[in-house]
Amino acid sequence: MIEVVRTAESAEADWVEAELHELVLDYDRVVVSPEQAEFPLPALCRDGQVVSGREALIAALRELEALAEAWRRFQGDSCYVDDDGECV
């Protein structure tokens, strides 16, 4: 499960959550005080890894986007044609 660890008021965390909504991915929101945080906030936690910092968050969100796209592509009984015209 994806977790967004954040403070109650954070424009950066709002942006991260908006990106996850855009990708239609489920996640848990964990609100902590700055004093409780063990790492820079906001952060994405997934599979035991913690990602924070704008550049790392962008990279993690792009990775999730690719994962979601691949997952959705192969969930039906359809043939998808890639950019080279091959059925995948």
DSSP file (Angstrom, degrees, kcal/mol; ACC not computed):
  #  RESIDUE AA STRUCTURE BP1 BP2  ACC     N-H-->O    O-->H-N    N-H-->O    O-->H-N    TCO  KAPPA ALPHA  PHI   PSI    X-CA   Y-CA   Z-CA
    1    1 A M              0   0    0      0, 0.0     2,-0.4     0, 0.0    46,-0.3   0.000 360.0 360.0 360.0 141.4    0.0    0.0    0.0
    2    2 A I        -     0   0    0     24,-0.5    26,-2.6    44,-0.1     2,-0.4  -0.692 360.0-165.5 -84.4 136.6    1.2    3.5   -0.8
    3    3 A E  E     -aB  28  45A   0     42,-2.3    42,-2.6    -2,-0.4     2,-0.6  -0.984  13.3-154.2-123.5 137.6    1.3    5.9    2.1
    4    4 A V  E     -aB  29  44A   0     24,-2.9    26,-3.0    -2,-0.4     2,-0.6  -0.953  14.2-161.8-106.1 113.1    1.6    9.7    2.0
    5    5 A V  E     +aB  30  43A   0     38,-2.7    38,-2.2    -2,-0.6     2,-0.3  -0.857  30.3 141.4 -98.0 125.8    3.2   10.9    5.2
    6    6 A R  E     -a   31   0A   0     24,-2.8    26,-3.0    -2,-0.6     2,-0.2  -0.936  51.2-100.2-154.1 168.5    2.5   14.6    5.7
    7    7 A T        -     0   0    0     -2,-0.3    26,-0.1    24,-0.2     3,-0.1  -0.558  46.5-104.9 -89.0 166.4    1.7   17.4    8.0
    8    8 A A  S    S+     0   0    0     24,-0.3     2,-0.6     1,-0.2    -1,-0.1   0.899 111.4  39.1 -61.5 -42.1   -1.8   18.7    8.2
    9    9 A E  S    S+     0   0    0      4,-0.0     2,-0.3     5,-0.0    -1,-0.2  -0.924  76.0 133.9-114.2 108.7   -1.1   21.8    6.2
   10   10 A S     >  -     0   0    0     -2,-0.6     4,-2.3    -3,-0.1     5,-0.1  -0.816  38.0-164.1-159.0 112.9    1.4   21.3    3.3
   11   11 A A  H  > S+     0   0    0     -2,-0.3     4,-2.0     1,-0.2     5,-0.1   0.876  98.2  53.7 -63.7 -37.0    1.1   22.6   -0.2
   12   12 A E  H  > S+     0   0    0      2,-0.2     4,-1.9     1,-0.2    -1,-0.2   0.913 110.0  46.3 -64.9 -42.5    3.8   20.1   -1.3
   13   13 A A  H  > S+     0   0    0      2,-0.2     4,-2.6     1,-0.2    -2,-0.2   0.872 109.0  55.7 -67.7 -36.6    1.8   17.2    0.2
   14   14 A D  H  X S+     0   0    0     -4,-2.3     4,-2.2     1,-0.2    -1,-0.2   0.904 107.4  50.6 -59.5 -40.1   -1.4   18.5   -1.4
   15   15 A W  H  X S+     0   0    0     -4,-2.0     4,-2.2     2,-0.2    -2,-0.2   0.915 109.2  50.2 -63.5 -44.0    0.5   18.3   -4.7
   16   16 A V  H  X S+     0   0    0     -4,-1.9     4,-2.0     1,-0.2    -2,-0.2   0.929 112.2  47.3 -60.9 -45.9    1.6   14.7   -4.1
   17   17 A E  H  X S+     0   0    0     -4,-2.6     4,-2.4     1,-0.2    -1,-0.2   0.882 109.1  54.0 -65.0 -37.2   -1.9   13.6   -3.2
   18   18 A A  H  X S+     0   0    0     -4,-2.2     4,-2.4     1,-0.2    -1,-0.2   0.894 107.3  51.8 -63.3 -39.0   -3.3   15.4   -6.3
   19   19 A E  H  X S+     0   0    0     -4,-2.2     4,-1.8     2,-0.2    -1,-0.2   0.912 109.8  48.7 -63.1 -42.2   -0.9   13.5   -8.5
   20   20 A L  H  <>S+     0   0    0     -4,-2.0     5,-2.3     2,-0.2     4,-0.5   0.886 110.8  50.7 -65.6 -38.4   -2.0   10.2   -6.9
   21   21 A H  H ><5S+     0   0    0     -4,-2.4     3,-1.2     1,-0.2    -2,-0.2   0.919 108.2  53.0 -62.3 -42.9   -5.7   11.2   -7.5
   22   22 A E  H 3<5S+     0   0    0     -4,-2.4    -2,-0.2     1,-0.3    -1,-0.2   0.862 110.4  46.9 -59.8 -37.1   -4.8   11.9  -11.1
   23   23 A L  T 3<5S-     0   0    0     -4,-1.8    -1,-0.3    -5,-0.1    -2,-0.2   0.535 110.4-126.6 -80.9  -6.9   -3.3    8.5  -11.5
   24   24 A V  T < 5 +     0   0    0     -3,-1.2     2,-0.4    -4,-0.5    -3,-0.2   0.934  57.0 151.1  57.2  50.1   -6.4    7.0   -9.8
   25   25 A L      < -     0   0    0     -5,-2.3    -1,-0.2     2,-0.0     2,-0.2  -0.920  43.7-127.8-112.7 138.0   -4.2    5.2   -7.2
   26   26 A D        +     0   0    0     -2,-0.4   -24,-0.5    -5,-0.0     2,-0.3  -0.538  37.2 160.1 -80.4 147.9   -5.4    4.3   -3.7
   27   27 A Y        -     0   0    0     -2,-0.2     2,-0.4   -26,-0.1   -24,-0.2  -0.977  36.8-115.0-158.4 163.7   -3.2    5.4   -0.8
   28   28 A D  E     -a    3   0A   0    -26,-2.6   -24,-2.9    -2,-0.3     2,-0.5  -0.883  23.8-139.8-104.1 140.3   -3.3    6.0    2.9
   29   29 A R  E     -a    4   0A   0     -2,-0.4     2,-0.6   -26,-0.2   -24,-0.2  -0.885  14.9-169.1 -99.4 126.6   -2.8    9.4    4.3
   30   30 A V  E     -a    5   0A   0    -26,-3.0   -24,-2.8    -2,-0.5     2,-0.6  -0.955   6.4-160.7-117.5 111.2   -0.7    9.6    7.5
   31   31 A V  E     +a    6   0A   0     -2,-0.6     2,-0.3   -26,-0.2   -24,-0.2  -0.815  19.2 165.5 -97.1 124.9   -0.7   13.0    9.2
   32   32 A V        -     0   0    0    -26,-3.0   -24,-0.3    -2,-0.6    -2,-0.0  -0.882  37.4-109.0-130.7 162.4    2.1   13.7   11.6
   33   33 A S    >>  -     0   0    0     -2,-0.3     4,-1.1   -26,-0.1     3,-1.0  -0.571  37.4-109.4 -83.7 157.9    3.5   16.7   13.3
   34   34 A P  T 34 S+     0   0    0      0, 0.0     3,-0.3     0, 0.0    -1,-0.1   0.836 120.5  56.9 -56.4 -31.6    6.9   17.9   12.2
   35   35 A E  T 34 S+     0   0    0      1,-0.2    -3,-0.0     3,-0.0     0, 0.0   0.805 104.7  51.1 -70.5 -28.9    8.3   16.7   15.5
   36   36 A Q  T <4 S+     0   0    0     -3,-1.0    -1,-0.2     2,-0.0     2,-0.1   0.693  86.0 107.7 -80.0 -20.0    7.0   13.1   14.9
   37   37 A A     <  -     0   0    0     -4,-1.1     4,-0.1    -3,-0.3   -30,-0.0  -0.360  48.4-168.6 -69.0 135.1    8.6   12.8   11.5
   38   38 A E  S    S+     0   0    0     -2,-0.1    -1,-0.1     2,-0.1    -3,-0.0   0.407  77.3  24.9 -97.8  -0.9   11.6   10.5   11.1
   39   39 A F  S    S-     0   0    0      4,-0.0     4,-0.1     0, 0.0    -1,-0.0  -0.947 104.7 -66.9-153.5 164.9   12.3   11.8    7.6
   40   40 A P        -     0   0    0      0, 0.0    -2,-0.1     0, 0.0    13,-0.1  -0.309  69.9 -92.9 -60.5 140.5   11.7   15.0    5.6
   41   41 A L  S    S+     0   0    0     11,-0.1     2,-0.1    -4,-0.1   -35,-0.1  -0.773  95.6  41.4-108.7 154.0    8.0   15.6    4.8
   42   42 A P  S    S+     0   0    0      0, 0.0    11,-0.6     0, 0.0     2,-0.3   0.638  78.2 169.8 -72.8 163.7    6.1   15.0    2.7
   43   43 A A  E     -BC   5  52A   0    -38,-2.2   -38,-2.7     9,-0.2     2,-0.5  -0.988  31.4-139.3-141.8 149.6    7.1   11.5    1.9
   44   44 A L  E     -BC   4  51A   0      7,-2.7     7,-2.7    -2,-0.3     2,-0.5  -0.936  19.0-164.0-105.3 131.6    5.8    8.5   -0.1
   45   45 A C  E     +BC   3  50A   0    -42,-2.6   -42,-2.3    -2,-0.5     2,-0.3  -0.972  20.9 152.2-118.1 128.9    6.2    5.1    1.6
   46   46 A R  E >   - C   0  49A   0      3,-2.3     3,-2.0    -2,-0.5   -44,-0.1  -0.940  65.3  -4.7-157.2 131.6    5.9    2.0   -0.5
   47   47 A D  T 3  S-     0   0    0    -46,-0.3     3,-0.1    -2,-0.3   -45,-0.1   0.853 128.9 -53.4  54.2  39.5    7.3   -1.5   -0.2
   48   48 A G  T 3  S+     0   0    0      1,-0.3     2,-0.4     0, 0.0    -1,-0.3   0.486 114.2 115.9  78.2   2.3    9.4   -0.5    2.8
   49   49 A Q  E <   -C   46   0A   0     -3,-2.0    -3,-2.3     2,-0.0     2,-0.5  -0.833  51.5-152.5-107.0 144.9   11.0    2.4    1.0
   50   50 A V  E     -C   45   0A   0     -2,-0.4     2,-0.4    -5,-0.2    -5,-0.2  -0.963  10.8-171.5-116.6 129.5   10.6    6.1    1.9
   51   51 A V  E     +C   44   0A   0     -7,-2.7    -7,-2.7    -2,-0.5     2,-0.3  -0.981  14.3 157.0-122.7 128.7   10.9    8.8   -0.7
   52   52 A S  E     +C   43   0A   0     -2,-0.4     4,-0.2    -9,-0.2    -9,-0.2  -0.947  30.3  69.8-144.9 167.2   11.0   12.5    0.0
   53   53 A G  S  > S-     0   0    0    -11,-0.6     4,-2.7    -2,-0.3     5,-0.2   0.242  83.5 -93.9  91.9 138.2   12.3   15.6   -1.6
   54   54 A R  H  > S+     0   0    0      1,-0.2     4,-2.6     2,-0.2     5,-0.2   0.887 121.9  45.9 -55.2 -49.4   10.7   17.1   -4.7
   55   55 A E  H  > S+     0   0    0      1,-0.2     4,-2.2     2,-0.2    -1,-0.2   0.912 115.5  46.5 -63.2 -42.7   12.9   15.4   -7.3
   56   56 A A  H  > S+     0   0    0     -4,-0.2     4,-2.4     2,-0.2    -1,-0.2   0.874 112.1  51.6 -67.4 -36.8   12.7   12.0   -5.7
   57   57 A L  H  X S+     0   0    0     -4,-2.7     4,-2.6     2,-0.2    -2,-0.2   0.913 109.0  50.6 -65.4 -42.3    8.9   12.4   -5.3
   58   58 A I  H  X S+     0   0    0     -4,-2.6     4,-2.2    -5,-0.2    -2,-0.2   0.934 111.9  47.5 -60.5 -45.7    8.6   13.3   -9.0
   59   59 A A  H  X S+     0   0    0     -4,-2.2     4,-2.1     1,-0.2    -2,-0.2   0.912 112.4  49.2 -61.9 -43.1   10.6   10.2  -10.0
   60   60 A A  H  X S+     0   0    0     -4,-2.4     4,-2.3     1,-0.2    -1,-0.2   0.891 110.7  50.2 -65.1 -39.5    8.6    7.9   -7.6
   61   61 A L  H  X S+     0   0    0     -4,-2.6     4,-2.2     2,-0.2    -1,-0.2   0.880 109.8  50.4 -67.2 -37.4    5.3    9.3   -9.0
   62   62 A R  H  X S+     0   0    0     -4,-2.2     4,-2.2     2,-0.2    -2,-0.2   0.880 110.0  51.4 -66.8 -36.7    6.5    8.7  -12.6
   63   63 A E  H  X S+     0   0    0     -4,-2.1     4,-2.3     2,-0.2    -2,-0.2   0.916 110.7  47.8 -64.1 -43.1    7.4    5.1  -11.6
   64   64 A L  H  X S+     0   0    0     -4,-2.3     4,-2.8     2,-0.2    -2,-0.2   0.873 109.0  54.8 -64.7 -37.0    3.9    4.6  -10.2
   65   65 A E  H  X S+     0   0    0     -4,-2.2     4,-2.4     2,-0.2    -2,-0.2   0.930 109.8  45.8 -61.4 -45.7    2.4    6.0  -13.3
   66   66 A A  H  X S+     0   0    0     -4,-2.2     4,-2.4     2,-0.2    -2,-0.2   0.903 113.2  50.1 -64.9 -41.2    4.3    3.5  -15.5
   67   67 A L  H  X S+     0   0    0     -4,-2.3     4,-2.5     2,-0.2    -2,-0.2   0.926 111.8  47.4 -62.9 -45.5    3.3    0.7  -13.1
   68   68 A A  H  X S+     0   0    0     -4,-2.8     4,-2.6     2,-0.2     5,-0.2   0.901 111.6  51.3 -63.7 -41.0   -0.4    1.7  -13.1
   69   69 A E  H  X S+     0   0    0     -4,-2.4     4,-2.0    -5,-0.2    -2,-0.2   0.929 112.6  45.1 -62.1 -45.8   -0.4    2.0  -16.9
   70   70 A A  H  X S+     0   0    0     -4,-2.4     4,-1.5     2,-0.2    -2,-0.2   0.908 112.9  51.5 -64.8 -41.5    1.2   -1.5  -17.4
   71   71 A W  H  < S+     0   0    0     -4,-2.5     3,-0.2     1,-0.2    -2,-0.2   0.932 113.0  44.3 -60.8 -46.9   -1.2   -3.0  -14.8
   72   72 A R  H >< S+     0   0    0     -4,-2.6     3,-1.1     1,-0.2     4,-0.3   0.842 107.3  60.4 -69.3 -32.8   -4.3   -1.5  -16.5
   73   73 A R  H 3< S+     0   0    0     -4,-2.0     3,-0.5     1,-0.2     5,-0.2   0.874 110.8  39.0 -62.2 -38.0   -3.1   -2.5  -20.0
   74   74 A F  T 3< S+     0   0    0     -4,-1.5    -1,-0.2    -3,-0.2    -2,-0.2   0.184  91.2  88.8-103.4  17.5   -3.0   -6.2  -19.1
   75   75 A Q  S <  S+     0   0    0     -3,-1.1    -1,-0.2    -4,-0.1     2,-0.2   0.551  84.1  57.4 -89.9  -7.6   -6.1   -6.5  -17.0
   76   76 A G  S    S-     0   0    0     -3,-0.5     2,-0.1    -4,-0.3    -3,-0.0  -0.551  90.4-106.4-114.7-178.9   -8.4   -7.2  -19.9
   77   77 A D  S    S+     0   0    0     -2,-0.2     2,-0.3     2,-0.1    -3,-0.1  -0.255  81.3 114.3 -98.6  44.0   -8.8   -9.7  -22.7
   78   78 A S        -     0   0    0     -5,-0.2     2,-0.5    -2,-0.1    -2,-0.1  -0.742  64.5-127.5-114.7 160.3   -7.6   -7.2  -25.3
   79   79 A C        -     0   0    0     -2,-0.3     2,-0.4     9,-0.1    -2,-0.1  -0.933  23.9-156.9-104.5 128.4   -4.6   -6.9  -27.5
   80   80 A Y        -     0   0    0     -2,-0.5     8,-3.7    -7,-0.0     2,-0.6  -0.886   8.5-139.9-107.2 137.7   -2.8   -3.6  -27.3
   81   81 A V  B     -D   87   0B   0     -2,-0.4     6,-0.2     6,-0.2    -2,-0.0  -0.848  18.8-147.5 -98.7 124.4   -0.7   -2.4  -30.2
   82   82 A D    >   -     0   0    0      4,-2.9     3,-2.1    -2,-0.6    -1,-0.0  -0.133  38.1 -83.8 -81.0-176.7    2.5   -0.7  -29.1
   83   83 A D  T 3  S+     0   0    0      1,-0.3    -1,-0.1     2,-0.1    -2,-0.0   0.710 129.4  55.3 -63.2 -21.7    4.3    2.2  -30.9
   84   84 A D  T 3  S-     0   0    0      2,-0.1    -1,-0.3     0, 0.0     3,-0.1   0.371 120.2-106.9 -91.6   3.9    6.0   -0.3  -33.3
   85   85 A G  S <  S+     0   0    0     -3,-2.1     2,-0.3     1,-0.3    -2,-0.1   0.602  75.1 138.3  82.1  11.5    2.7   -1.8  -34.3
   86   86 A E        -     0   0    0      1,-0.0    -4,-2.9     2,-0.0     2,-0.5  -0.700  57.0-120.3 -92.4 141.8    3.3   -5.0  -32.4
   87   87 A C  B      D   81   0B   0     -2,-0.3    -6,-0.2    -6,-0.2    -8,-0.0  -0.677 360.0 360.0 -78.1 126.9    0.5   -6.7  -30.4
   88   88 A V              0   0    0     -8,-3.7    -7,-0.1    -2,-0.5    -1,-0.1   0.357 360.0 360.0-120.2 360.0    1.4   -6.9  -26.7
